[in-house]
Amino acid sequence: MAPPTTIMLHVALGGKNDECLLFYDNMLQRQVPFDVIGLSYYPKWHCTLEDFGTI
């Protein structure tokens, strides 16, 4: 018997807190099933690691 599949809901908006919250809040509201959050962060496009302290 195969192990259960883990469902990841991914968005590539790691440095954009408001957009991430909007996305995941909408997925929860629509009852989209998922087990883990996948969140990509690209400092070239999002922000520096130091900027995370101010987000």
C-alpha distance matrix in Angstrom:
0.0 3.8 6.6 9.2 11.9 15.3 18.2 21.5 24.8 27.2 31.0 33.4 36.2 35.9 39.7 40.4 39.7 41.1 39.1 35.8 36.5 37.5 34.3 31.9 34.1 34.0 30.2 30.1 32.8 30.9 27.8 25.7 22.3 21.5 20.3 22.6 25.9 26.6 30.3 32.1 35.6 38.1 41.4 43.2 42.7 41.9 44.0 44.6 42.8 46.2 46.2 43.1 45.4 47.4 44.6
3.8 0.0 3.8 6.5 8.6 12.0 14.9 18.0 21.3 23.6 27.3 29.7 32.5 32.3 36.1 36.8 36.2 37.7 35.7 32.4 33.3 34.3 31.1 28.8 31.2 31.1 27.3 27.4 30.3 28.4 25.4 23.1 19.7 18.6 17.4 19.4 22.5 23.0 26.7 28.4 31.8 34.3 37.7 39.5 38.9 38.2 40.3 41.0 39.3 42.7 42.6 39.6 42.1 44.0 41.2
6.6 3.8 0.0 3.8 6.4 9.2 12.6 15.5 19.0 21.4 25.2 27.6 30.1 29.7 33.4 34.1 33.4 35.0 33.2 29.8 30.5 31.8 28.7 26.1 28.5 28.8 25.0 24.9 28.0 26.5 23.4 21.1 17.6 16.0 14.3 16.2 19.6 20.3 24.1 26.0 29.4 32.1 35.3 37.3 36.8 35.8 37.7 38.3 36.4 39.7 39.7 36.5 38.9 40.8 38.1
9.2 6.5 3.8 0.0 3.8 6.5 9.5 12.8 16.1 18.8 22.6 25.3 27.7 27.5 31.2 31.6 30.7 32.0 30.2 26.8 27.4 28.5 25.4 22.8 25.1 25.2 21.4 21.3 24.3 22.7 19.6 17.4 13.8 12.5 11.1 13.6 16.9 18.1 21.9 24.1 27.6 30.5 33.7 35.8 35.0 33.8 35.8 36.6 34.9 38.1 37.8 34.6 36.9 38.6 35.7
11.9 8.6 6.4 3.8 0.0 3.8 6.3 9.6 12.9 15.4 19.1 21.8 24.4 24.4 28.1 28.5 27.9 29.2 27.2 23.9 24.8 25.8 22.6 20.2 22.8 22.8 19.0 19.4 22.5 20.8 18.0 15.3 12.0 10.3 9.3 11.3 14.3 15.0 18.8 20.9 24.4 27.2 30.6 32.5 31.5 30.5 32.7 33.7 32.2 35.5 35.1 32.0 34.6 36.1 33.2
15.3 12.0 9.2 6.5 3.8 0.0 3.8 6.5 10.0 12.5 16.2 18.9 21.3 21.0 24.7 25.1 24.3 25.8 24.0 20.6 21.4 22.7 19.6 17.1 19.8 20.2 16.5 16.8 20.2 19.0 16.2 13.5 10.3 7.6 6.0 7.5 10.6 11.6 15.4 17.8 21.3 24.3 27.5 29.6 28.6 27.3 29.4 30.4 28.8 32.0 31.5 28.4 30.9 32.4 29.5
18.2 14.9 12.6 9.5 6.3 3.8 0.0 3.8 6.6 9.6 13.3 16.3 18.6 18.8 22.5 22.6 21.9 23.0 20.9 17.7 18.6 19.5 16.2 14.0 16.8 16.8 13.1 13.9 17.1 15.7 13.4 10.3 7.6 4.9 5.2 6.5 8.7 9.7 13.4 15.9 19.5 22.5 25.9 27.8 26.4 25.1 27.5 28.9 27.6 30.8 29.9 26.9 29.5 30.7 27.5
21.5 18.0 15.5 12.8 9.6 6.5 3.8 0.0 3.8 6.1 9.8 12.7 14.9 15.1 18.8 19.0 18.5 19.9 17.8 14.5 15.9 17.0 13.7 11.8 15.1 15.4 12.0 13.3 16.7 15.7 14.0 10.8 9.1 5.7 6.0 4.9 5.6 6.0 9.6 12.2 15.8 18.8 22.1 24.1 22.7 21.3 23.7 25.1 24.0 27.2 26.2 23.3 26.1 27.3 24.1
24.8 21.3 19.0 16.1 12.9 10.0 6.6 3.8 0.0 3.8 7.0 10.4 12.3 13.2 16.7 16.3 15.9 16.8 14.4 11.4 12.9 13.5 10.1 8.6 12.0 12.0 8.9 10.8 14.0 13.1 12.2 9.0 8.6 6.1 7.8 6.6 5.2 5.7 8.4 11.1 14.6 17.6 20.8 22.6 20.7 19.3 21.9 23.8 23.0 26.0 24.6 21.8 24.7 25.4 22.0
27.2 23.6 21.4 18.8 15.4 12.5 9.6 6.1 3.8 0.0 3.8 6.8 9.2 10.2 13.8 13.8 14.1 15.4 12.8 10.0 12.5 13.2 9.9 9.4 13.2 13.3 11.0 13.4 16.3 15.7 15.4 12.2 12.3 9.8 11.0 8.7 6.0 4.2 5.7 7.7 11.2 13.9 17.3 18.9 17.1 15.9 18.6 20.6 20.2 23.3 21.9 19.5 22.7 23.3 20.0
31.0 27.3 25.2 22.6 19.1 16.2 13.3 9.8 7.0 3.8 0.0 3.8 5.7 7.7 10.9 10.5 11.4 12.6 9.6 7.4 10.6 11.1 8.1 8.9 12.5 12.6 11.3 14.1 16.5 16.2 16.7 14.0 14.9 12.8 14.2 11.6 8.3 6.4 5.4 6.5 9.3 11.7 14.9 16.3 14.0 12.7 15.8 18.2 18.3 21.2 19.4 17.3 20.7 20.8 17.4
33.4 29.7 27.6 25.3 21.8 18.9 16.3 12.7 10.4 6.8 3.8 0.0 3.8 5.8 8.7 9.2 11.2 12.9 10.1 8.6 12.3 13.1 10.7 12.0 15.4 15.7 14.9 17.6 19.9 19.8 20.5 17.8 18.7 16.4 17.3 14.4 10.9 8.2 5.7 4.5 6.5 8.2 11.5 12.5 10.3 9.5 12.7 15.2 15.7 18.8 17.1 15.6 19.2 19.4 16.3
36.2 32.5 30.1 27.7 24.4 21.3 18.6 14.9 12.3 9.2 5.7 3.8 0.0 3.8 5.6 5.4 7.7 9.4 7.0 6.2 9.9 10.9 9.6 11.2 14.1 14.8 14.9 17.3 19.3 19.8 20.8 18.7 19.9 17.8 18.7 15.6 11.9 10.0 6.8 6.3 6.5 8.3 10.6 12.0 9.3 7.3 10.4 13.2 13.9 16.5 14.2 12.8 16.3 16.0 12.8
35.9 32.3 29.7 27.5 24.4 21.0 18.8 15.1 13.2 10.2 7.7 5.8 3.8 0.0 3.8 5.6 7.1 10.2 9.1 7.3 10.5 12.7 11.7 12.3 15.2 16.7 16.6 18.3 20.7 21.7 22.1 20.1 20.7 18.1 18.3 14.9 11.2 9.4 5.6 5.2 4.2 7.1 8.9 11.4 9.6 6.9 8.8 10.8 10.7 13.5 11.8 9.8 13.4 13.8 10.9
39.7 36.1 33.4 31.2 28.1 24.7 22.5 18.8 16.7 13.8 10.9 8.7 5.6 3.8 0.0 3.8 6.1 9.2 9.1 8.6 11.4 13.4 13.4 14.4 16.7 18.4 18.9 20.5 22.6 23.9 24.7 23.0 23.9 21.5 21.7 18.3 14.6 13.1 9.4 8.6 6.1 7.6 7.8 10.2 8.3 4.6 5.7 8.3 8.9 11.0 8.6 7.4 11.0 10.8 8.1
40.4 36.8 34.1 31.6 28.5 25.1 22.6 19.0 16.3 13.8 10.5 9.2 5.4 5.6 3.8 0.0 3.8 5.7 5.6 6.2 8.8 10.2 10.8 12.4 14.2 15.6 16.8 18.4 20.0 21.4 22.7 21.3 22.8 20.9 21.6 18.6 14.9 14.0 10.5 10.5 9.1 10.6 11.1 12.9 10.0 6.8 8.4 11.5 12.4 13.8 10.8 9.6 12.5 11.4 8.0
39.7 36.2 33.4 30.7 27.9 24.3 21.9 18.5 15.9 14.1 11.4 11.2 7.7 7.1 6.1 3.8 0.0 3.8 5.5 5.1 6.1 8.6 9.9 10.7 11.9 14.1 15.4 16.3 17.9 19.9 20.9 20.0 21.4 19.6 20.1 17.3 13.8 13.8 10.8 12.0 11.1 13.4 13.9 16.1 13.7 10.2 11.0 13.5 13.4 14.5 11.6 9.4 11.7 10.6 6.8
41.1 37.7 35.0 32.0 29.2 25.8 23.0 19.9 16.8 15.4 12.6 12.9 9.4 10.2 9.2 5.7 3.8 0.0 3.8 5.5 5.2 6.2 8.7 10.2 10.4 12.2 14.3 15.3 16.2 18.3 19.8 19.4 21.3 20.2 21.3 19.0 15.6 16.0 13.3 14.7 14.2 16.2 16.8 18.6 15.5 12.4 13.7 16.6 16.9 17.7 14.4 12.7 14.6 12.8 9.0
39.1 35.7 33.2 30.2 27.2 24.0 20.9 17.8 14.4 12.8 9.6 10.1 7.0 9.1 9.1 5.6 5.5 3.8 0.0 3.8 5.5 5.1 6.1 8.7 9.8 10.6 12.4 14.3 15.2 16.6 18.4 17.4 19.5 18.5 20.0 17.8 14.2 14.2 11.7 12.8 13.0 14.8 16.1 17.5 14.2 11.6 13.9 17.1 17.8 19.2 16.1 14.5 17.0 15.5 11.8
35.8 32.4 29.8 26.8 23.9 20.6 17.7 14.5 11.4 10.0 7.4 8.6 6.2 7.3 8.6 6.2 5.1 5.5 3.8 0.0 3.8 5.4 5.1 6.2 8.3 9.9 10.7 12.2 14.0 15.4 16.5 15.3 16.8 15.3 16.5 14.1 10.5 10.8 8.5 10.5 11.3 14.0 15.7 17.6 14.8 12.1 14.2 16.9 16.8 18.7 16.0 13.7 16.4 15.7 11.9
36.5 33.3 30.5 27.4 24.8 21.4 18.6 15.9 12.9 12.5 10.6 12.3 9.9 10.5 11.4 8.8 6.1 5.2 5.5 3.8 0.0 3.8 5.5 5.3 5.7 8.3 9.8 10.4 11.8 14.0 15.0 14.7 16.4 15.3 16.6 14.7 11.6 13.0 11.4 13.9 14.6 17.5 18.9 21.0 18.2 15.2 16.8 19.3 18.9 20.3 17.6 15.0 16.9 16.1 12.3
37.5 34.3 31.8 28.5 25.8 22.7 19.5 17.0 13.5 13.2 11.1 13.1 10.9 12.7 13.4 10.2 8.6 6.2 5.1 5.4 3.8 0.0 3.8 5.7 5.2 6.1 8.6 10.0 10.4 12.2 14.1 13.9 16.4 16.1 18.1 16.6 13.7 14.8 13.5 15.7 16.6 19.1 20.7 22.2 19.0 16.5 18.6 21.5 21.7 23.1 20.1 17.9 20.0 18.6 14.8
34.3 31.1 28.7 25.4 22.6 19.6 16.2 13.7 10.1 9.9 8.1 10.7 9.6 11.7 13.4 10.8 9.9 8.7 6.1 5.1 5.5 3.8 0.0 3.8 5.6 5.3 6.3 8.8 10.0 10.7 12.4 11.3 13.7 13.3 15.5 14.1 11.2 12.1 11.2 13.6 15.3 17.8 20.0 21.5 18.4 16.3 18.8 21.7 21.8 23.8 21.1 18.9 21.4 20.5 16.7
31.9 28.8 26.1 22.8 20.2 17.1 14.0 11.8 8.6 9.4 8.9 12.0 11.2 12.3 14.4 12.4 10.7 10.2 8.7 6.2 5.3 5.7 3.8 0.0 3.8 5.3 4.9 6.1 8.5 9.8 10.3 9.5 11.2 10.5 12.4 11.2 8.8 10.7 10.6 13.8 15.8 18.8 21.1 23.1 20.4 17.9 20.1 22.6 22.0 24.0 21.7 18.9 21.2 20.9 17.1
34.1 31.2 28.5 25.1 22.8 19.8 16.8 15.1 12.0 13.2 12.5 15.4 14.1 15.2 16.7 14.2 11.9 10.4 9.8 8.3 5.7 5.2 5.6 3.8 0.0 3.8 5.5 5.1 6.1 8.6 9.7 10.3 12.5 12.6 14.6 14.0 12.1 14.4 14.2 17.3 19.0 22.0 23.9 25.9 23.0 20.4 22.3 24.8 24.3 25.9 23.3 20.5 22.3 21.6 17.9
34.0 31.1 28.8 25.2 22.8 20.2 16.8 15.4 12.0 13.3 12.6 15.7 14.8 16.7 18.4 15.6 14.1 12.2 10.6 9.9 8.3 6.1 5.3 5.3 3.8 0.0 3.8 5.4 5.0 6.1 8.5 8.8 11.9 12.8 15.6 15.5 13.6 15.5 15.5 18.3 20.3 23.0 25.2 26.7 23.6 21.5 23.9 26.7 26.6 28.3 25.6 23.2 25.2 24.3 20.5
30.2 27.3 25.0 21.4 19.0 16.5 13.1 12.0 8.9 11.0 11.3 14.9 14.9 16.6 18.9 16.8 15.4 14.3 12.4 10.7 9.8 8.6 6.3 4.9 5.5 3.8 0.0 3.8 5.5 5.1 6.1 5.3 8.2 9.2 12.2 12.5 11.2 13.2 14.1 17.1 19.7 22.6 25.2 26.9 24.0 22.0 24.6 27.1 26.7 28.9 26.5 23.8 26.1 25.7 21.9
30.1 27.4 24.9 21.3 19.4 16.8 13.9 13.3 10.8 13.4 14.1 17.6 17.3 18.3 20.5 18.4 16.3 15.3 14.3 12.2 10.4 10.0 8.8 6.1 5.1 5.4 3.8 0.0 3.8 5.4 4.9 6.0 8.0 9.2 11.7 12.4 11.8 14.6 15.8 19.2 21.5 24.7 27.1 29.2 26.5 24.1 26.2 28.5 27.7 29.6 27.4 24.4 26.2 26.0 22.4
32.8 30.3 28.0 24.3 22.5 20.2 17.1 16.7 14.0 16.3 16.5 19.9 19.3 20.7 22.6 20.0 17.9 16.2 15.2 14.0 11.8 10.4 10.0 8.5 6.1 5.0 5.5 3.8 0.0 3.8 5.4 7.8 10.6 12.6 15.3 16.2 15.4 18.0 18.8 22.0 24.2 27.2 29.5 31.3 28.3 26.0 28.2 30.8 30.2 31.9 29.4 26.6 28.3 27.6 23.9
30.9 28.4 26.5 22.7 20.8 19.0 15.7 15.7 13.1 15.7 16.2 19.8 19.8 21.7 23.9 21.4 19.9 18.3 16.6 15.4 14.0 12.2 10.7 9.8 8.6 6.1 5.1 5.4 3.8 0.0 3.8 5.5 9.0 11.6 15.0 16.3 15.7 18.0 19.2 22.2 24.8 27.6 30.3 31.8 28.8 26.9 29.4 32.1 31.7 33.8 31.3 28.6 30.7 30.0 26.3
27.8 25.4 23.4 19.6 18.0 16.2 13.4 14.0 12.2 15.4 16.7 20.5 20.8 22.1 24.7 22.7 20.9 19.8 18.4 16.5 15.0 14.1 12.4 10.3 9.7 8.5 6.1 4.9 5.4 3.8 0.0 3.8 6.0 9.1 12.1 14.1 14.4 17.1 18.9 22.2 25.0 28.1 30.8 32.6 30.0 27.9 30.3 32.7 31.9 34.1 31.9 29.0 30.9 30.8 27.1
25.7 23.1 21.1 17.4 15.3 13.5 10.3 10.8 9.0 12.2 14.0 17.8 18.7 20.1 23.0 21.3 20.0 19.4 17.4 15.3 14.7 13.9 11.3 9.5 10.3 8.8 5.3 6.0 7.8 5.5 3.8 0.0 3.8 6.5 10.2 11.9 12.1 14.3 16.5 19.5 22.6 25.6 28.6 30.2 27.7 26.0 28.6 30.9 30.2 32.7 30.7 27.8 30.2 30.2 26.5
22.3 19.7 17.6 13.8 12.0 10.3 7.6 9.1 8.6 12.3 14.9 18.7 19.9 20.7 23.9 22.8 21.4 21.3 19.5 16.8 16.4 16.4 13.7 11.2 12.5 11.9 8.2 8.0 10.6 9.0 6.0 3.8 0.0 3.8 7.1 9.7 11.0 13.6 16.3 19.5 22.8 26.0 29.0 31.0 28.8 27.0 29.5 31.4 30.3 33.0 31.4 28.3 30.5 31.0 27.5
21.5 18.6 16.0 12.5 10.3 7.6 4.9 5.7 6.1 9.8 12.8 16.4 17.8 18.1 21.5 20.9 19.6 20.2 18.5 15.3 15.3 16.1 13.3 10.5 12.6 12.8 9.2 9.2 12.6 11.6 9.1 6.5 3.8 0.0 3.8 6.0 7.7 10.2 13.3 16.5 19.9 23.1 26.2 28.3 26.5 24.7 26.9 28.6 27.3 30.1 28.8 25.6 28.0 28.8 25.4
20.3 17.4 14.3 11.1 9.3 6.0 5.2 6.0 7.8 11.0 14.2 17.3 18.7 18.3 21.7 21.6 20.1 21.3 20.0 16.5 16.6 18.1 15.5 12.4 14.6 15.6 12.2 11.7 15.3 15.0 12.1 10.2 7.1 3.8 0.0 3.8 7.1 9.9 13.2 16.5 19.6 23.1 26.0 28.4 27.0 25.0 26.9 28.1 26.4 29.2 28.3 24.9 27.1 28.4 25.3
22.6 19.4 16.2 13.6 11.3 7.5 6.5 4.9 6.6 8.7 11.6 14.4 15.6 14.9 18.3 18.6 17.3 19.0 17.8 14.1 14.7 16.6 14.1 11.2 14.0 15.5 12.5 12.4 16.2 16.3 14.1 11.9 9.7 6.0 3.8 0.0 3.8 6.5 9.7 13.0 16.0 19.5 22.3 24.9 23.7 21.6 23.4 24.4 22.6 25.5 24.8 21.4 23.7 25.2 22.2
25.9 22.5 19.6 16.9 14.3 10.6 8.7 5.6 5.2 6.0 8.3 10.9 11.9 11.2 14.6 14.9 13.8 15.6 14.2 10.5 11.6 13.7 11.2 8.8 12.1 13.6 11.2 11.8 15.4 15.7 14.4 12.1 11.0 7.7 7.1 3.8 0.0 3.8 6.3 9.8 12.7 16.3 19.0 21.6 20.1 18.0 19.8 21.1 19.7 22.6 21.5 18.3 20.9 22.1 18.9
26.6 23.0 20.3 18.1 15.0 11.6 9.7 6.0 5.7 4.2 6.4 8.2 10.0 9.4 13.1 14.0 13.8 16.0 14.2 10.8 13.0 14.8 12.1 10.7 14.4 15.5 13.2 14.6 18.0 18.0 17.1 14.3 13.6 10.2 9.9 6.5 3.8 0.0 3.8 6.6 10.0 13.2 16.3 18.6 17.4 15.7 17.8 19.1 18.0 21.2 20.3 17.6 20.6 21.8 18.8
30.3 26.7 24.1 21.9 18.8 15.4 13.4 9.6 8.4 5.7 5.4 5.7 6.8 5.6 9.4 10.5 10.8 13.3 11.7 8.5 11.4 13.5 11.2 10.6 14.2 15.5 14.1 15.8 18.8 19.2 18.9 16.5 16.3 13.3 13.2 9.7 6.3 3.8 0.0 3.8 6.6 10.1 12.9 15.3 14.0 12.1 14.1 15.5 14.7 17.9 16.8 14.2 17.4 18.5 15.5
32.1 28.4 26.0 24.1 20.9 17.8 15.9 12.2 11.1 7.7 6.5 4.5 6.3 5.2 8.6 10.5 12.0 14.7 12.8 10.5 13.9 15.7 13.6 13.8 17.3 18.3 17.1 19.2 22.0 22.2 22.2 19.5 19.5 16.5 16.5 13.0 9.8 6.6 3.8 0.0 3.8 6.6 9.9 12.0 11.0 9.8 12.1 13.5 13.2 16.7 15.8 13.9 17.5 18.5 15.9
35.6 31.8 29.4 27.6 24.4 21.3 19.5 15.8 14.6 11.2 9.3 6.5 6.5 4.2 6.1 9.1 11.1 14.2 13.0 11.3 14.6 16.6 15.3 15.8 19.0 20.3 19.7 21.5 24.2 24.8 25.0 22.6 22.8 19.9 19.6 16.0 12.7 10.0 6.6 3.8 0.0 3.8 6.4 9.0 8.4 6.9 8.6 9.7 9.7 13.2 12.4 11.0 14.7 15.8 13.6
38.1 34.3 32.1 30.5 27.2 24.3 22.5 18.8 17.6 13.9 11.7 8.2 8.3 7.1 7.6 10.6 13.4 16.2 14.8 14.0 17.5 19.1 17.8 18.8 22.0 23.0 22.6 24.7 27.2 27.6 28.1 25.6 26.0 23.1 23.1 19.5 16.3 13.2 10.1 6.6 3.8 0.0 3.8 5.4 5.7 5.7 7.6 8.7 9.9 13.3 12.6 12.3 16.0 16.8 15.1
41.4 37.7 35.3 33.7 30.6 27.5 25.9 22.1 20.8 17.3 14.9 11.5 10.6 8.9 7.8 11.1 13.9 16.8 16.1 15.7 18.9 20.7 20.0 21.1 23.9 25.2 25.2 27.1 29.5 30.3 30.8 28.6 29.0 26.2 26.0 22.3 19.0 16.3 12.9 9.9 6.4 3.8 0.0 3.8 5.4 5.1 5.0 5.3 7.3 10.3 9.8 10.5 14.0 14.7 13.8
43.2 39.5 37.3 35.8 32.5 29.6 27.8 24.1 22.6 18.9 16.3 12.5 12.0 11.4 10.2 12.9 16.1 18.6 17.5 17.6 21.0 22.2 21.5 23.1 25.9 26.7 26.9 29.2 31.3 31.8 32.6 30.2 31.0 28.3 28.4 24.9 21.6 18.6 15.3 12.0 9.0 5.4 3.8 0.0 3.8 6.1 6.9 7.8 10.7 13.1 12.4 13.7 17.1 17.3 16.4
42.7 38.9 36.8 35.0 31.5 28.6 26.4 22.7 20.7 17.1 14.0 10.3 9.3 9.6 8.3 10.0 13.7 15.5 14.2 14.8 18.2 19.0 18.4 20.4 23.0 23.6 24.0 26.5 28.3 28.8 30.0 27.7 28.8 26.5 27.0 23.7 20.1 17.4 14.0 11.0 8.4 5.7 5.4 3.8 0.0 3.8 6.4 9.0 11.9 14.1 12.4 13.4 16.9 16.5 14.9
41.9 38.2 35.8 33.8 30.5 27.3 25.1 21.3 19.3 15.9 12.7 9.5 7.3 6.9 4.6 6.8 10.2 12.4 11.6 12.1 15.2 16.5 16.3 17.9 20.4 21.5 22.0 24.1 26.0 26.9 27.9 26.0 27.0 24.7 25.0 21.6 18.0 15.7 12.1 9.8 6.9 5.7 5.1 6.1 3.8 0.0 3.8 7.2 9.5 11.6 9.4 9.9 13.5 13.0 11.2
44.0 40.3 37.7 35.8 32.7 29.4 27.5 23.7 21.9 18.6 15.8 12.7 10.4 8.8 5.7 8.4 11.0 13.7 13.9 14.2 16.8 18.6 18.8 20.1 22.3 23.9 24.6 26.2 28.2 29.4 30.3 28.6 29.5 26.9 26.9 23.4 19.8 17.8 14.1 12.1 8.6 7.6 5.0 6.9 6.4 3.8 0.0 3.8 6.6 8.1 6.0 7.5 10.7 10.5 9.6
44.6 41.0 38.3 36.6 33.7 30.4 28.9 25.1 23.8 20.6 18.2 15.2 13.2 10.8 8.3 11.5 13.5 16.6 17.1 16.9 19.3 21.5 21.7 22.6 24.8 26.7 27.1 28.5 30.8 32.1 32.7 30.9 31.4 28.6 28.1 24.4 21.1 19.1 15.5 13.5 9.7 8.7 5.3 7.8 9.0 7.2 3.8 0.0 3.8 5.3 5.2 7.0 9.7 10.6 10.8
42.8 39.3 36.4 34.9 32.2 28.8 27.6 24.0 23.0 20.2 18.3 15.7 13.9 10.7 8.9 12.4 13.4 16.9 17.8 16.8 18.9 21.7 21.8 22.0 24.3 26.6 26.7 27.7 30.2 31.7 31.9 30.2 30.3 27.3 26.4 22.6 19.7 18.0 14.7 13.2 9.7 9.9 7.3 10.7 11.9 9.5 6.6 3.8 0.0 3.8 5.4 5.5 7.9 10.0 10.5
46.2 42.7 39.7 38.1 35.5 32.0 30.8 27.2 26.0 23.3 21.2 18.8 16.5 13.5 11.0 13.8 14.5 17.7 19.2 18.7 20.3 23.1 23.8 24.0 25.9 28.3 28.9 29.6 31.9 33.8 34.1 32.7 33.0 30.1 29.2 25.5 22.6 21.2 17.9 16.7 13.2 13.3 10.3 13.1 14.1 11.6 8.1 5.3 3.8 0.0 3.8 5.4 6.0 8.0 9.8
46.2 42.6 39.7 37.8 35.1 31.5 29.9 26.2 24.6 21.9 19.4 17.1 14.2 11.8 8.6 10.8 11.6 14.4 16.1 16.0 17.6 20.1 21.1 21.7 23.3 25.6 26.5 27.4 29.4 31.3 31.9 30.7 31.4 28.8 28.3 24.8 21.5 20.3 16.8 15.8 12.4 12.6 9.8 12.4 12.4 9.4 6.0 5.2 5.4 3.8 0.0 3.8 5.3 5.5 6.7
43.1 39.6 36.5 34.6 32.0 28.4 26.9 23.3 21.8 19.5 17.3 15.6 12.8 9.8 7.4 9.6 9.4 12.7 14.5 13.7 15.0 17.9 18.9 18.9 20.5 23.2 23.8 24.4 26.6 28.6 29.0 27.8 28.3 25.6 24.9 21.4 18.3 17.6 14.2 13.9 11.0 12.3 10.5 13.7 13.4 9.9 7.5 7.0 5.5 5.4 3.8 0.0 3.8 5.4 5.2
45.4 42.1 38.9 36.9 34.6 30.9 29.5 26.1 24.7 22.7 20.7 19.2 16.3 13.4 11.0 12.5 11.7 14.6 17.0 16.4 16.9 20.0 21.4 21.2 22.3 25.2 26.1 26.2 28.3 30.7 30.9 30.2 30.5 28.0 27.1 23.7 20.9 20.6 17.4 17.5 14.7 16.0 14.0 17.1 16.9 13.5 10.7 9.7 7.9 6.0 5.3 3.8 0.0 3.8 5.8
47.4 44.0 40.8 38.6 36.1 32.4 30.7 27.3 25.4 23.3 20.8 19.4 16.0 13.8 10.8 11.4 10.6 12.8 15.5 15.7 16.1 18.6 20.5 20.9 21.6 24.3 25.7 26.0 27.6 30.0 30.8 30.2 31.0 28.8 28.4 25.2 22.1 21.8 18.5 18.5 15.8 16.8 14.7 17.3 16.5 13.0 10.5 10.6 10.0 8.0 5.5 5.4 3.8 0.0 3.8
44.6 41.2 38.1 35.7 33.2 29.5 27.5 24.1 22.0 20.0 17.4 16.3 12.8 10.9 8.1 8.0 6.8 9.0 11.8 11.9 12.3 14.8 16.7 17.1 17.9 20.5 21.9 22.4 23.9 26.3 27.1 26.5 27.5 25.4 25.3 22.2 18.9 18.8 15.5 15.9 13.6 15.1 13.8 16.4 14.9 11.2 9.6 10.8 10.5 9.8 6.7 5.2 5.8 3.8 0.0
